[in-house]
Amino acid sequence: MKAYNIAVVGASGMVGGELLGLLESRRFPVGEFYAFNSGREPAAVEFRGKKYACAAPTFRALKKADIAFFVSTDEVSGRFARRLAAAGTWCIDDSSRFRLSPGVPLVIPEVNGEEVGPGKKLIAGPNCTLTGAAVALAAIHRKFRVAELRIATYQAVSGAGKAAMKQLEEELRAYLGKGAASSRNGSFPRPIAFNLFPQVGGFDAEGNSVEENKVEGELKKIWGDTRIKISATAVRVPVLRGHSLAVWFKTARPCSLDSVRKELGRTPGLKFSEKPENYPTPLENGQRTEAVYAGRLRRAKTAANEFQLWIVSDNLYKGAALNSVQIAERIIEL
Ligand SMILES: NC(=O)c1ccc[n+]([C@@H]2O[C@H](COP(=O)([O-])OP(=O)(O)OC[C@H]3O[C@@H](n4cnc5c(N)ncnc54)[C@H](OP(=O)(O)O)[C@@H]3O)[C@@H](O)[C@H]2O)c1
């Protein structure tokens, strides 16, 4: 079997760490392996039992890879990915830099994997928040067309990276130790221990947050449908890992609760529980899990053809690292 030289830019980060583990556990055919970080502090990562020192990326070093995973920052992806893809290296970008760029496929393999093709070497992976909804409702959208979608998110701190994880842990310790929350907010606009806040990213002129706009724009692109009306409220909660979503979706074509249930039961990448008490939670279903989980399907009381669903997925796996590795698996099948 052919082996592929792999670069991971952001190997020392949250997503980078999961990506390395998945390349190993899914036996991705890796030849040479190159690890990159910011270069600000010496760091090493372990891959297949060997230690690799991380270095700041350069175009020349990245060019040695057949496939480069970008799991660092928008700025780094912007600096390298397009040029590198033009020079022949497949670039799988988890940052938001190119997600809405025309000509760059935004891919969840179970939903629109056919967009991975030879001509397009720069491929983006979506924001971890909308992945759950994009996977869970894909088949329903195809069959009954989702015309309106309302989403409330309950987002784990790991979605904001390793510093944010550490901050929640530190705040919890300070709170339990001293009886007062830490005054250092760091990664977040407000204290996160024993708290939550309706802000993920900055706000636009209309008062929508960056995250809420990403949910709308990226979901429309992945489903290839700009007609859907999408409204979201993104909330950060003191959960370490696993994003949850409460969704209300209204279909354009009439459909019964039973037909929605049947469609959810056969949606690729989704594990759907019919019994209301078997709903998923981030602790039980969002930690190193590959599938998206859904439950509590019911008719909404607000309109005909409107339904409610609860969705949980692992932001670091299906929301980032796993999705990227699945894209790479598609690439080597081409
Ligand atoms: N966390 C999630 O759930 C999630 C989901 C989907 C997409 N993403 C995206 O994935 C990317 C990584 O997120 P993360 O949560 O893993 O963040 P993180 O834990 O903060 O890790 C960031 C990584 O990027 C590296 N880095 C920072 N500046 C760099 C530079 N100038 N040059 C090279 N490397 C640099 C860091 O290196 P140092 O260790 O040296 O600082 C670290 O390895 C982001 O673009 C994020 O938007 C994250």
The ligand as an SDF file (V2000), in Angstrom:
LIG
                    3D

 48 52  0  0  0  0  0  0  0  0999 V2000
  -11.3500   22.8610   19.2120 N   0  0  0  0  0  0  0  0  0  0  0  0
  -12.3270   22.5120   18.4010 C   0  0  0  0  0  0  0  0  0  0  0  0
  -13.3310   21.8950   18.8220 O   0  0  0  0  0  0  0  0  0  0  0  0
  -12.2520   22.8500   16.9300 C   0  0  0  0  0  0  0  0  0  0  0  0
  -13.2440   22.3700   16.0680 C   0  0  0  0  0  0  0  0  0  0  0  0
  -13.2010   22.6970   14.7050 C   0  0  0  0  0  0  0  0  0  0  0  0
  -12.1740   23.4610   14.2350 C   0  0  0  0  0  0  0  0  0  0  0  0
  -11.2200   23.9350   15.0910 N   0  0  0  0  0  0  0  0  0  0  0  0
  -10.1400   24.7240   14.5330 C   0  0  0  0  0  0  0  0  0  0  0  0
   -8.9440   23.9720   14.6430 O   0  0  0  0  0  0  0  0  0  0  0  0
   -7.8380   24.8630   14.8630 C   0  0  0  0  0  0  0  0  0  0  0  0
   -7.0800   24.4370   16.1120 C   0  0  0  0  0  0  0  0  0  0  0  0
   -7.9360   24.5160   17.2360 O   0  0  0  0  0  0  0  0  0  0  0  0
   -7.5140   23.9290   18.6550 P   0  0  0  0  0  0  0  0  0  0  0  0
   -8.7590   23.9140   19.4500 O   0  0  0  0  0  0  0  0  0  0  0  0
   -6.7260   22.6790   18.4880 O   0  0  0  0  0  0  0  0  0  0  0  0
   -6.5740   25.1050   19.2110 O   0  0  0  0  0  0  0  0  0  0  0  0
   -5.3800   25.0220   20.3030 P   0  0  0  0  0  0  0  0  0  0  0  0
   -5.6300   23.9070   21.2410 O   0  0  0  0  0  0  0  0  0  0  0  0
   -5.2700   26.3820   20.8350 O   0  0  0  0  0  0  0  0  0  0  0  0
   -4.0930   24.6670   19.4330 O   0  0  0  0  0  0  0  0  0  0  0  0
   -3.5980   25.5490   18.4600 C   0  0  0  0  0  0  0  0  0  0  0  0
   -2.4150   24.9200   17.7670 C   0  0  0  0  0  0  0  0  0  0  0  0
   -1.9790   25.8180   16.7450 O   0  0  0  0  0  0  0  0  0  0  0  0
   -0.5940   26.1250   16.9520 C   0  0  0  0  0  0  0  0  0  0  0  0
   -0.2610   27.4640   16.4930 N   0  0  0  0  0  0  0  0  0  0  0  0
   -0.6670   28.6520   17.0080 C   0  0  0  0  0  0  0  0  0  0  0  0
   -0.1010   29.6780   16.3350 N   0  0  0  0  0  0  0  0  0  0  0  0
    0.6620   29.1320   15.3650 C   0  0  0  0  0  0  0  0  0  0  0  0
    1.5240   29.6540   14.3670 C   0  0  0  0  0  0  0  0  0  0  0  0
    1.6890   30.9720   14.2040 N   0  0  0  0  0  0  0  0  0  0  0  0
    2.1840   28.7790   13.5610 N   0  0  0  0  0  0  0  0  0  0  0  0
    2.0350   27.4360   13.7080 C   0  0  0  0  0  0  0  0  0  0  0  0
    1.2460   26.8660   14.6470 N   0  0  0  0  0  0  0  0  0  0  0  0
    0.5670   27.7160   15.4690 C   0  0  0  0  0  0  0  0  0  0  0  0
   -0.3980   25.9650   18.4550 C   0  0  0  0  0  0  0  0  0  0  0  0
    0.9930   25.8160   18.7370 O   0  0  0  0  0  0  0  0  0  0  0  0
    1.5920   26.1700   20.2060 P   0  0  0  0  0  0  0  0  0  0  0  0
    1.3260   24.9260   21.0370 O   0  0  0  0  0  0  0  0  0  0  0  0
    3.0120   26.4150   19.9370 O   0  0  0  0  0  0  0  0  0  0  0  0
    0.8510   27.3650   20.6960 O   0  0  0  0  0  0  0  0  0  0  0  0
   -1.2100   24.7050   18.6910 C   0  0  0  0  0  0  0  0  0  0  0  0
   -0.5140   23.5580   18.2640 O   0  0  0  0  0  0  0  0  0  0  0  0
   -8.4260   26.2700   14.9210 C   0  0  0  0  0  0  0  0  0  0  0  0
   -8.3390   26.8450   13.6510 O   0  0  0  0  0  0  0  0  0  0  0  0
   -9.8810   26.0240   15.2840 C   0  0  0  0  0  0  0  0  0  0  0  0
  -10.7210   27.0470   14.8240 O   0  0  0  0  0  0  0  0  0  0  0  0
  -11.2240   23.6350   16.4210 C   0  0  0  0  0  0  0  0  0  0  0  0
  1  2  1  0
  2  3  2  0
  2  4  1  0
  4  5  1  0
  4 48  2  0
  5  6  2  0
  6  7  1  0
  7  8  2  0
  8  9  1  0
  8 48  1  0
  9 10  1  0
  9 46  1  0
 10 11  1  0
 11 12  1  0
 11 44  1  0
 12 13  1  0
 13 14  1  0
 14 15  2  0
 14 16  1  0
 14 17  1  0
 17 18  1  0
 18 19  2  0
 18 20  1  0
 18 21  1  0
 21 22  1  0
 22 23  1  0
 23 24  1  0
 23 42  1  0
 24 25  1  0
 25 26  1  0
 25 36  1  0
 26 27  1  0
 26 35  1  0
 27 28  2  0
 28 29  1  0
 29 30  1  0
 29 35  2  0
 30 31  1  0
 30 32  2  0
 32 33  1  0
 33 34  2  0
 34 35  1  0
 36 37  1  0
 36 42  1  0
 37 38  1  0
 38 39  2  0
 38 40  1  0
 38 41  1  0
 42 43  1  0
 44 45  1  0
 44 46  1  0
 46 47  1  0
M  CHG  2   8   1  16  -1
M  END
$$$$
